[in-house]
Amino acid sequence: MILMACFVGVVIYIFYRMGNSSYKETRYRGEPFLSGNPPVEGGKENKDPINIRGDNFYWGFITALKFYFKPLIGRHTGRLNDYIFWFMMTMLVVMVVLSFA
């Protein structure tokens, strides 16, 4: 067990060292990435935090996985019965997998 923990630690350390060592922090750290554009600053009277709709924020992610999301959007009905059905089916699959593990 200790040997396994040491192995996992070494693998995590190797992935950590493979990161970008030339990364420089900017003043926009922690704010949403808007395709390289700087975030919009609030006016003098507008001190609200940045508010970006999810459609714009996840555009690249959804576009890259369009082959996956397109069939899902076609089957989406928005009815509560469908959500409950898929939740129950997911729980069934999890329980079957756990029973054989």
C-alpha positions as CSV (number, residue, x, y, z in Angstrom):
1,M,0.0,0.0,0.0
2,I,2.8,2.4,0.8
3,L,4.6,1.4,-2.4
4,M,1.4,2.3,-4.3
5,A,1.1,5.7,-2.6
6,C,4.8,6.4,-3.4
7,F,4.2,5.5,-7.0
8,V,1.1,7.7,-7.3
9,G,3.1,10.6,-5.7
10,V,5.9,10.2,-8.2
11,V,3.4,10.2,-11.1
12,I,1.8,13.3,-9.8
13,Y,5.1,15.0,-9.4
14,I,6.1,14.1,-13.0
15,F,2.9,15.7,-14.3
16,Y,3.6,18.7,-12.1
17,R,7.1,19.1,-13.6
18,M,5.7,18.9,-17.1
19,G,3.8,22.1,-16.6
20,N,4.7,25.5,-18.2
21,S,7.6,26.8,-16.2
22,S,7.6,30.2,-18.0
23,Y,4.1,31.1,-16.8
24,K,3.9,34.7,-15.7
25,E,1.0,35.9,-13.5
26,T,-1.0,38.8,-14.9
27,R,-3.4,41.3,-13.3
28,Y,-6.3,39.4,-14.9
29,R,-5.6,36.2,-12.9
30,G,-8.7,34.5,-11.6
31,E,-11.0,36.3,-14.1
32,P,-12.7,34.6,-17.0
33,F,-10.8,34.1,-20.2
34,L,-12.6,35.9,-23.0
35,S,-10.7,34.7,-26.1
36,G,-7.7,36.8,-25.2
37,N,-9.6,40.0,-24.8
38,P,-9.2,41.8,-21.5
39,P,-12.3,41.7,-19.2
40,V,-14.6,44.7,-19.4
41,E,-14.0,47.1,-16.5
42,G,-17.0,48.5,-14.6
43,G,-17.7,52.2,-14.8
44,K,-17.0,54.5,-11.9
45,E,-20.6,54.1,-10.7
46,N,-20.8,50.4,-11.7
47,K,-18.7,48.4,-9.3
48,D,-20.5,45.1,-10.0
49,P,-18.4,42.0,-10.7
50,I,-18.0,40.7,-14.2
51,N,-21.1,38.8,-15.4
52,I,-20.7,36.6,-18.4
53,R,-23.5,34.3,-19.8
54,G,-22.7,30.6,-19.9
55,D,-23.3,30.5,-23.7
56,N,-20.4,32.8,-24.3
57,F,-18.1,31.4,-21.5
58,Y,-18.3,27.8,-22.7
59,W,-18.5,28.5,-26.4
60,G,-15.1,26.9,-27.2
61,F,-15.9,23.8,-25.1
62,I,-19.3,23.3,-26.7
63,T,-17.9,23.9,-30.2
64,A,-15.1,21.4,-29.7
65,L,-17.5,18.7,-28.4
66,K,-20.3,19.5,-30.9
67,F,-20.4,15.8,-32.1
68,Y,-21.3,14.9,-28.5
69,F,-23.7,17.7,-27.6
70,K,-25.8,17.8,-30.8
71,P,-27.5,14.4,-30.2
72,L,-28.1,15.3,-26.6
73,I,-29.8,18.6,-27.5
74,G,-32.1,16.8,-30.0
75,R,-33.3,14.4,-27.2
76,H,-33.7,17.1,-24.6
77,T,-37.3,17.6,-23.7
78,G,-37.0,19.6,-20.4
79,R,-39.7,17.4,-18.7
80,L,-39.0,16.4,-15.0
81,N,-40.0,12.8,-15.8
82,D,-37.0,12.5,-18.2
83,Y,-34.6,13.9,-15.6
84,I,-35.8,11.4,-13.0
85,F,-35.6,8.5,-15.5
86,W,-32.0,9.3,-16.5
87,F,-31.0,9.8,-12.8
88,M,-32.5,6.4,-12.0
89,M,-30.8,4.7,-14.9
90,T,-27.4,6.3,-13.9
91,M,-27.9,5.1,-10.3
92,L,-28.7,1.6,-11.6
93,V,-25.5,1.5,-13.7
94,V,-23.5,2.7,-10.7
95,M,-25.0,0.1,-8.4
96,V,-24.4,-2.7,-11.0
97,V,-20.8,-1.7,-11.4
98,L,-20.2,-1.4,-7.6
99,S,-21.8,-4.8,-7.0
100,F,-19.3,-6.5,-9.4
101,A,-16.3,-4.6,-8.1
